[in-house]
Amino acid sequence: MSGMKTAGPRPGRALSSSAALLKWLDQHRKASVSRHTSAGLDHELGFASTLYQTVIQLFGEIWKRFNHDRSRPRAWQARTRNNLSRLALWGDSLEHGCLDACLERSREIRDCVLEVFRDICKTLIKGAEDL
């Protein structure tokens, strides 16, 4: 593992604001694209890390649509932002590719994390279809 961290600010308490979350999502997306185009780092992302990146990107796109669609209840927008912020806080504390290395230590935890990601993905995909 290289120890490389995600570019941009750490998503602390500032992610409670919509502007801060939009800025973090944009920086996260740019850092992700940069890592994927760097041949030296591609091999470090395992299945769980790739799945996390995908979940964050899809969740972010759904939240952005909710944020721009004023016909949606404000409670939905706030709940979506809060859930996305919590997921970002959880995953951003891990170094690049570190999630897979951590999950290799315990099959039970790995299965649990992947099951949660699967459930989040199913919910996000269903939500994206309804937009």
Helices and strands as residue ranges (DSSP letters): G 13-16, H 18-37, G 42-44, H 47-68, H 74-92, H 98-103, H 107-130
